[in-house]
Amino acid sequence: MFQDLEIFIKHFRLIPCIMNYRQLLEKAKKEMPKSVHEKERFEMPPIKGHIQGTKTI
């Protein structure tokens, strides 16, 4: 029974930290520029080079 109480106390002490972390995370997300949230597909640029003998230049 003492172990259960000890676990409860440890967990209870962490709750404010977790809530504070979530609040800080939401605040950080709101303050980020909109360009960070935009998603576009990355396209590889065309390769500029040629084969000379056994090497690609």
C-alpha positions as CSV (number, residue, x, y, z in Angstrom):
1,M,0.0,0.0,0.0
2,F,2.9,2.4,0.7
3,Q,4.3,1.8,-2.8
4,D,1.0,2.7,-4.3
5,L,0.9,6.0,-2.4
6,E,4.5,6.7,-3.3
7,I,3.7,6.1,-7.0
8,F,0.6,8.3,-6.8
9,I,2.6,11.2,-5.2
10,K,5.3,11.0,-7.9
11,H,2.7,11.0,-10.6
12,F,0.8,13.8,-9.0
13,R,3.9,15.9,-8.9
14,L,4.5,15.4,-12.6
15,I,1.0,16.5,-13.7
16,P,1.8,20.2,-13.4
17,C,5.0,19.8,-15.4
18,I,3.2,17.9,-18.1
19,M,0.4,20.5,-18.3
20,N,3.0,23.3,-18.4
21,Y,4.9,21.5,-21.2
22,R,1.7,21.2,-23.2
23,Q,0.8,24.8,-22.7
24,L,4.4,25.8,-23.8
25,L,4.2,23.6,-26.8
26,E,0.8,25.1,-28.0
27,K,2.2,28.6,-27.4
28,A,5.3,27.8,-29.5
29,K,3.2,26.3,-32.3
30,K,1.0,29.5,-32.4
31,E,4.1,31.8,-32.6
32,M,5.8,29.9,-35.5
33,P,5.5,31.5,-38.9
34,K,2.9,30.1,-41.2
35,S,5.5,29.0,-43.8
36,V,6.7,26.3,-41.3
37,H,3.3,24.6,-41.5
38,E,3.0,24.7,-45.3
39,K,3.8,21.3,-46.9
40,E,5.0,21.0,-50.4
41,R,6.6,18.1,-52.1
42,F,10.4,18.3,-52.6
43,E,11.5,17.8,-56.2
44,M,15.0,16.8,-57.2
45,P,16.6,19.3,-59.5
46,P,17.7,17.9,-62.9
47,I,21.2,16.5,-62.8
48,K,23.8,18.5,-64.7
49,G,26.7,16.2,-65.7
50,H,28.1,13.8,-68.2
51,I,30.0,10.6,-68.3
52,Q,33.6,10.8,-69.3
53,G,35.3,7.4,-69.5
54,T,34.4,5.6,-66.2
55,K,33.6,8.7,-64.3
56,T,30.5,10.9,-64.0
57,I,31.4,14.6,-64.1
